[in-house]
Amino acid sequence: MGSEYSLVEKVNVLRGLIDMFTVMYPQLQEIDFRQDVPSLDVPVYILDGAAELAAGVTWSWPGTIS
């Protein structure tokens, strides 16, 4: 995490990740979206992680990512 976060904020992020892995992920594993949600009335976009920007990227406007 960046230096703009205090120690308490960093600890709270870690606590949140631990809660996520211990509580939420087991619940999500029980859901089969192919059966439970066969269709949606709104558009859904699924992005691959390769489409994410790397941390610390600077933008030059207009133009490209450096």
Z-matrix of the N, CA and C atoms (Angstrom, degrees):
N
C 1 1.450
C 2 1.521 1 109.44
N 3 1.297 2 113.64 1 156.54
C 4 1.447 3 118.96 2 -176.90
C 5 1.511 4 113.58 3 -73.57
N 6 1.311 5 114.61 4 165.75
C 7 1.463 6 120.59 5 -178.48
C 8 1.527 7 112.41 6 -70.83
N 9 1.320 8 117.78 7 -10.57
C 10 1.468 9 119.90 8 179.78
C 11 1.525 10 112.64 9 -76.22
N 12 1.340 11 117.14 10 -8.73
C 13 1.456 12 121.20 11 178.56
C 14 1.515 13 110.14 12 -97.58
N 15 1.334 14 115.72 13 138.04
C 16 1.457 15 119.59 14 177.83
C 17 1.524 16 109.78 15 -77.74
N 18 1.327 17 116.57 16 169.82
C 19 1.452 18 121.60 17 179.09
C 20 1.533 19 110.59 18 -60.75
N 21 1.313 20 117.02 19 -41.07
C 22 1.469 21 121.10 20 179.63
C 23 1.523 22 110.61 21 -62.47
N 24 1.330 23 117.58 22 -42.05
C 25 1.462 24 120.76 23 178.68
C 26 1.521 25 111.28 24 -64.83
N 27 1.317 26 117.45 25 -39.47
C 28 1.462 27 120.86 26 178.00
C 29 1.526 28 111.24 27 -64.93
N 30 1.327 29 116.72 28 -41.09
C 31 1.468 30 120.75 29 177.40
C 32 1.519 31 110.21 30 -63.83
N 33 1.321 32 117.60 31 -40.58
C 34 1.464 33 121.00 32 -179.92
C 35 1.522 34 111.65 33 -66.32
N 36 1.321 35 117.88 34 -34.44
C 37 1.465 36 120.79 35 175.57
C 38 1.525 37 109.30 36 -64.31
N 39 1.312 38 117.10 37 -44.11
C 40 1.459 39 121.19 38 177.97
C 41 1.525 40 111.14 39 -61.65
N 42 1.324 41 116.71 40 -43.05
C 43 1.476 42 120.20 41 177.26
C 44 1.523 43 110.96 42 -61.33
N 45 1.314 44 117.03 43 -40.38
C 46 1.461 45 120.65 44 178.58
C 47 1.517 46 112.47 45 -64.62
N 48 1.327 47 116.84 46 -39.61
C 49 1.462 48 120.38 47 177.70
C 50 1.524 49 111.25 48 -65.07
N 51 1.324 50 116.30 49 -40.61
C 52 1.467 51 120.10 50 178.27
C 53 1.522 52 110.04 51 -63.20
N 54 1.331 53 117.28 52 -44.64
C 55 1.470 54 120.58 53 177.00
C 56 1.517 55 110.97 54 -60.52
N 57 1.310 56 116.15 55 -40.96
C 58 1.467 57 120.64 56 -179.16
C 59 1.525 58 110.38 57 -60.76
N 60 1.322 59 117.07 58 -46.91
C 61 1.462 60 120.47 59 -177.86
C 62 1.521 61 112.37 60 -69.82
N 63 1.325 62 117.80 61 -33.68
C 64 1.462 63 119.53 62 -175.44
C 65 1.524 64 113.60 63 -88.49
N 66 1.326 65 117.84 64 -28.57
C 67 1.462 66 120.45 65 -175.02
C 68 1.529 67 112.23 66 -107.82
N 69 1.317 68 117.21 67 -53.61
C 70 1.460 69 119.88 68 -170.36
C 71 1.523 70 113.70 69 -78.74
N 72 1.332 71 117.77 70 -43.29
C 73 1.462 72 119.59 71 -177.50
C 74 1.526 73 113.33 72 -59.95
N 75 1.346 74 119.81 73 -42.34
C 76 1.468 75 117.90 74 176.14
C 77 1.538 76 112.89 75 -59.97
N 78 1.325 77 116.86 76 -34.60
C 79 1.469 78 119.67 77 177.79
C 80 1.523 79 110.78 78 -69.19
N 81 1.323 80 117.27 79 -39.27
C 82 1.459 81 120.54 80 -179.67
C 83 1.523 82 112.44 81 -68.64
N 84 1.319 83 116.74 82 -29.05
C 85 1.453 84 120.09 83 -179.77
C 86 1.527 85 112.14 84 -67.33
N 87 1.316 86 116.91 85 -22.13
C 88 1.460 87 121.11 86 -179.89
C 89 1.528 88 112.75 87 -82.02
N 90 1.325 89 117.60 88 -10.57
C 91 1.462 90 121.56 89 -177.35
C 92 1.519 91 109.73 90 -91.96
N 93 1.317 92 116.07 91 129.01
C 94 1.466 93 121.66 92 172.49
C 95 1.523 94 106.85 93 -111.26
N 96 1.315 95 116.30 94 98.64
C 97 1.462 96 120.98 95 -174.67
C 98 1.528 97 112.34 96 -62.66
N 99 1.318 98 117.12 97 -25.42
C 100 1.467 99 119.00 98 178.57
C 101 1.529 100 111.04 99 -65.97
N 102 1.334 101 117.47 100 -31.42
C 103 1.463 102 120.70 101 178.99
C 104 1.528 103 111.91 102 -97.44
N 105 1.329 104 117.08 103 -42.33
C 106 1.460 105 121.12 104 -174.19
C 107 1.525 106 113.35 105 -75.61
N 108 1.329 107 117.23 106 -29.71
C 109 1.462 108 121.53 107 -178.33
C 110 1.528 109 107.80 108 -133.67
N 111 1.336 110 117.86 109 78.03
C 112 1.465 111 119.63 110 -176.84
C 113 1.526 112 113.73 111 -70.22
N 114 1.336 113 118.11 112 -24.84
C 115 1.465 114 120.25 113 177.96
C 116 1.523 115 109.43 114 -153.93
N 117 1.335 116 115.29 115 156.52
C 118 1.463 117 122.12 116 178.89
C 119 1.520 118 109.06 117 -128.54
N 120 1.319 119 115.95 118 151.35
C 121 1.459 120 121.20 119 179.60
C 122 1.528 121 112.78 120 -90.69
N 123 1.306 122 117.02 121 5.94
C 124 1.465 123 121.81 122 179.21
C 125 1.517 124 108.95 123 -128.20
N 126 1.326 125 117.77 124 154.38
C 127 1.466 126 119.17 125 177.05
C 128 1.525 127 110.75 126 -66.85
N 129 1.313 128 116.56 127 144.99
C 130 1.456 129 122.39 128 178.05
C 131 1.522 130 108.45 129 -124.74
N 132 1.321 131 116.24 130 129.97
C 133 1.456 132 121.90 131 178.53
C 134 1.525 133 108.29 132 -116.71
N 135 1.314 134 116.81 133 128.17
C 136 1.456 135 121.80 134 177.95
C 137 1.522 136 107.35 135 -113.20
N 138 1.327 137 115.32 136 122.56
C 139 1.456 138 120.87 137 -178.19
C 140 1.518 139 110.15 138 -107.88
N 141 1.298 140 114.86 139 141.47
C 142 1.453 141 121.59 140 175.40
C 143 1.525 142 108.27 141 -84.46
N 144 1.316 143 117.32 142 149.40
C 145 1.458 144 121.26 143 179.83
C 146 1.510 145 113.13 144 -59.47
N 147 1.329 146 117.68 145 -22.89
C 148 1.466 147 120.39 146 179.96
C 149 1.528 148 110.80 147 -66.22
N 150 1.336 149 117.83 148 -19.04
C 151 1.457 150 121.01 149 -179.29
C 152 1.531 151 112.22 150 -83.88
N 153 1.334 152 118.09 151 -6.70
C 154 1.451 153 121.14 152 -178.78
C 155 1.518 154 110.66 153 -80.05
N 156 1.319 155 115.11 154 151.90
C 157 1.456 156 120.52 155 177.27
C 158 1.522 157 109.79 156 -81.06
N 159 1.298 158 116.00 157 145.98
C 160 1.462 159 120.14 158 175.29
C 161 1.521 160 109.29 159 -73.13
N 162 1.316 161 117.03 160 148.48
C 163 1.461 162 121.12 161 179.71
C 164 1.523 163 109.73 162 -64.12
N 165 1.297 164 115.55 163 144.82
C 166 1.449 165 120.51 164 177.06
C 167 1.517 166 114.21 165 82.10
N 168 1.308 167 117.74 166 10.54
C 169 1.459 168 120.44 167 178.93
C 170 1.523 169 108.95 168 -74.92
N 171 1.310 170 116.55 169 136.78
C 172 1.462 171 120.37 170 176.41
C 173 1.520 172 109.26 171 -105.96
N 174 1.309 173 115.70 172 143.49
C 175 1.472 174 121.40 173 -179.68
C 176 1.518 175 109.19 174 -99.10
N 177 1.311 176 115.55 175 138.09
C 178 1.467 177 119.36 176 169.36
C 179 1.535 178 105.29 177 -113.81
N 180 1.313 179 116.24 178 123.18
C 181 1.461 180 119.71 179 -172.09
C 182 1.505 181 110.39 180 -110.96
N 183 1.293 182 123.13 181 138.16
C 184 1.466 183 124.72 182 -19.18
C 185 1.520 184 109.17 183 -76.05
N 186 1.266 185 115.45 184 153.15
C 187 1.459 186 117.11 185 178.90
C 188 1.509 187 113.12 186 150.90
N 189 1.289 188 113.85 187 -140.01
C 190 1.450 189 119.45 188 -172.01
C 191 1.520 190 111.27 189 -113.13
N 192 1.307 191 114.68 190 171.81
C 193 1.455 192 120.57 191 176.85
C 194 1.519 193 107.94 192 -85.54
N 195 1.314 194 116.15 193 134.08
C 196 1.465 195 119.26 194 179.30
C 197 1.510 196 110.91 195 -111.06
